[in-house]
Amino acid sequence: MKARRVIASFALAASLAACTALNVATHRVSGDPVDAPAGTYRADPRHTSVVFDVDHLGFSRFVARFNEVEAVLDAVPDAPEKSRLEVTIKAARIDTNVPDLDKMLTADDMFDAARHLDMTFVSKSIVRTGKGTGEVTGDLTMAGRTHPAMLAVTFNGAAPDPLTGEDKLGFSAEGTLDRSDWGLGKWWPAVGNDVHFRIEAEFAKPKG
């Protein structure tokens, strides 16, 4: 009897694995955001990243990232101007791959992460510029200062996730800002003031 149960369990596992493989193999996404279900989506932290680069002495663009990002998107695909995006980034979770530099950046004369725990972006305008592109402008707050910022957005696709069944949306976004506007101009001109940033994000809408 025990042997039969073990065989049955293996058979069930094999069946589920085959089903999952089929779901992934036949998975397709729509490149038109209008096809996406409306609703509230949250960024999947396992598949979302925020990276930035800045000039270093004219030799290279130094690259770093933030390791803790949360975002909520209230999506109205057929009327994107009614959509709303809120992003929260933990300032202390900057990752330059140089621990001493991480400490310098989170100190009180830069991000001051002890007092200003979060960086936030709140959208004010979302405009569709093409079938799969758009511009998002809003208020970006860093180190206690708030200024406008703009994201150029590319819609990558929408579909149910073949592994979880959740409705998902995928976006790429990028932009440039002058860090000195937020009082973060330390180390200029050795470190450039123009910061290029890039965001890759998957948003999931919980089932039910």
C-alpha positions as CSV (number, residue, x, y, z in Angstrom):
1,M,0.0,0.0,0.0
2,K,2.8,2.4,0.9
3,A,4.6,1.6,-2.3
4,R,1.4,2.5,-4.3
5,R,1.1,5.8,-2.5
6,V,4.7,6.6,-3.3
7,I,4.2,5.7,-6.9
8,A,1.0,7.8,-7.0
9,S,2.9,10.8,-5.5
10,F,5.6,10.5,-8.1
11,A,3.0,10.2,-10.9
12,L,1.2,13.3,-9.6
13,A,4.5,15.3,-9.3
14,A,5.5,14.3,-12.8
15,S,2.1,15.3,-14.2
16,L,2.2,18.7,-12.5
17,A,5.8,19.2,-13.8
18,A,4.7,18.3,-17.3
19,C,1.8,20.7,-17.0
20,T,4.0,23.5,-15.8
21,A,6.5,22.9,-18.6
22,L,3.7,23.0,-21.1
23,N,2.3,26.2,-19.6
24,V,5.8,27.8,-19.9
25,A,6.4,26.5,-23.4
26,T,3.1,27.9,-24.7
27,H,3.3,31.1,-22.7
28,R,2.6,34.3,-24.7
29,V,2.3,37.9,-23.7
30,S,0.4,40.8,-25.3
31,G,2.5,43.8,-26.2
32,D,-0.6,46.1,-26.1
33,P,-1.2,47.4,-22.6
34,V,-4.9,47.8,-23.4
35,D,-5.2,44.0,-23.2
36,A,-4.2,44.0,-19.6
37,P,-6.8,43.7,-16.8
38,A,-7.4,46.8,-14.8
39,G,-6.7,46.8,-11.1
40,T,-4.0,47.2,-8.4
41,Y,-0.7,45.6,-9.1
42,R,2.4,45.3,-6.9
43,A,6.0,45.0,-8.0
44,D,7.4,41.5,-7.7
45,P,10.6,42.1,-5.7
46,R,12.2,39.0,-7.2
47,H,11.9,40.4,-10.7
48,T,12.2,44.1,-10.2
49,S,15.4,46.1,-10.1
50,V,16.6,49.8,-10.0
51,V,20.1,50.5,-11.2
52,F,21.9,53.7,-11.9
53,D,25.2,54.9,-13.3
54,V,27.2,58.0,-13.0
55,D,30.4,59.3,-14.6
56,H,33.7,58.6,-12.7
57,L,36.6,60.9,-13.7
58,G,35.6,60.5,-17.3
59,F,36.9,57.0,-17.3
60,S,33.7,55.0,-16.9
61,R,30.1,55.1,-15.8
62,F,30.1,53.6,-12.3
63,V,27.1,51.3,-11.8
64,A,25.1,50.6,-8.6
65,R,21.7,49.4,-7.6
66,F,19.1,49.5,-4.8
67,N,18.2,46.2,-3.3
68,E,14.8,46.9,-1.7
69,V,12.1,48.4,-3.9
70,E,8.4,48.4,-3.5
71,A,5.9,49.8,-6.0
72,V,2.1,49.9,-6.4
73,L,0.5,50.5,-9.8
74,D,-3.2,51.3,-10.0
75,A,-3.6,50.4,-13.7
76,V,-6.4,51.6,-16.0
77,P,-5.1,50.3,-19.3
78,D,-7.7,51.8,-21.6
79,A,-7.2,55.2,-19.9
80,P,-3.6,55.4,-18.8
81,E,-3.9,59.0,-17.7
82,K,-6.1,57.7,-14.9
83,S,-3.4,55.2,-13.7
84,R,-1.2,55.9,-10.7
85,L,2.2,54.7,-9.7
86,E,3.9,54.9,-6.3
87,V,7.4,53.7,-5.7
88,T,9.3,53.4,-2.4
89,I,13.1,52.6,-2.3
90,K,14.9,52.0,1.0
91,A,17.9,54.4,0.9
92,A,20.0,52.2,3.2
93,R,19.8,49.4,0.8
94,I,22.1,50.9,-1.8
95,D,24.5,48.4,-3.2
96,T,27.7,49.7,-5.0
97,N,29.6,46.4,-4.5
98,V,32.0,48.5,-2.4
99,P,30.9,48.3,1.3
100,D,32.9,51.4,2.4
101,L,31.3,53.4,-0.4
102,D,27.8,52.2,0.6
103,K,28.5,53.6,4.1
104,M,29.6,56.9,2.7
105,L,26.5,57.2,0.5
106,T,24.1,56.5,3.3
107,A,25.8,58.9,5.7
108,D,24.2,62.1,6.9
109,D,26.0,64.3,4.3
110,M,24.6,62.3,1.4
111,F,21.4,60.2,1.5
112,D,21.2,60.6,5.3
113,A,19.5,57.2,5.4
114,A,19.1,57.3,9.2
115,R,16.7,60.2,9.0
116,H,15.3,59.8,5.5
117,L,14.6,56.1,5.3
118,D,12.8,56.1,2.0
119,M,13.1,57.6,-1.4
120,T,9.7,57.9,-3.1
121,F,8.3,58.6,-6.5
122,V,4.6,59.5,-6.9
123,S,3.3,59.9,-10.5
124,K,1.4,63.0,-11.5
125,S,1.0,62.3,-15.2
126,I,1.0,59.2,-17.3
127,V,0.9,59.7,-21.0
128,R,0.9,57.1,-23.8
129,T,3.3,58.0,-26.5
130,G,3.0,54.9,-28.7
131,K,1.4,51.4,-28.8
132,G,3.9,50.2,-26.2
133,T,5.6,53.4,-24.9
134,G,4.7,56.2,-22.5
135,E,6.0,58.9,-20.3
136,V,5.5,59.0,-16.5
137,T,6.2,62.3,-14.7
138,G,6.0,62.7,-11.0
139,D,7.5,63.9,-7.7
140,L,10.8,62.2,-6.7
141,T,11.8,62.7,-3.0
142,M,15.4,61.9,-1.9
143,A,17.2,63.0,1.2
144,G,14.3,65.1,2.2
145,R,14.0,67.1,-1.0
146,T,11.3,66.8,-3.7
147,H,11.7,67.7,-7.4
148,P,10.0,66.5,-10.6
149,A,11.4,63.5,-12.5
150,M,10.4,61.8,-15.7
151,L,10.5,58.2,-16.8
152,A,10.4,57.0,-20.4
153,V,8.5,53.7,-20.2
154,T,8.4,50.7,-22.5
155,F,5.6,48.2,-22.0
156,N,7.0,44.7,-22.3
157,G,3.9,42.6,-22.0
158,A,0.8,41.4,-20.1
159,A,-0.4,37.9,-19.5
160,P,-1.3,35.5,-16.7
161,D,1.9,34.2,-15.1
162,P,2.3,30.6,-16.3
163,L,3.7,29.5,-12.9
164,T,1.3,31.3,-10.5
165,G,-1.8,32.2,-12.6
166,E,-1.5,35.9,-11.4
167,D,-2.1,38.6,-13.9
168,K,1.2,40.3,-14.6
169,L,2.5,43.4,-16.4
170,G,6.1,44.0,-17.3
171,F,7.8,47.4,-17.9
172,S,11.2,48.9,-18.6
173,A,11.9,52.5,-17.7
174,E,14.7,54.9,-17.8
175,G,15.6,58.5,-17.2
176,T,18.2,61.1,-16.2
177,L,18.4,63.5,-13.3
178,D,20.8,66.0,-11.9
179,R,21.7,64.7,-8.4
180,S,22.7,68.2,-7.2
181,D,19.0,69.3,-7.4
182,W,18.5,67.0,-4.4
183,G,21.5,68.4,-2.5
184,L,23.6,65.3,-3.5
185,G,26.3,67.0,-5.4
186,K,29.2,65.9,-3.2
187,W,32.4,64.7,-4.9
188,W,31.8,66.7,-8.1
189,P,33.6,67.0,-10.5
190,A,35.3,63.6,-9.8
191,V,31.8,62.1,-9.8
192,G,29.4,63.5,-12.4
193,N,26.1,65.2,-11.5
194,D,24.0,63.6,-14.3
195,V,22.7,60.2,-13.1
196,H,21.2,57.8,-15.6
197,F,18.8,55.3,-14.0
198,R,17.0,52.2,-15.4
199,I,14.1,50.2,-13.9
200,E,13.0,46.7,-14.8
201,A,9.8,45.7,-13.2
202,E,7.2,42.9,-13.1
203,F,3.9,43.8,-11.5
204,A,1.5,41.2,-10.3
205,K,-2.2,41.5,-9.4
206,P,-3.2,39.0,-6.7
207,K,-5.7,36.4,-7.7
208,G,-9.2,36.9,-6.4
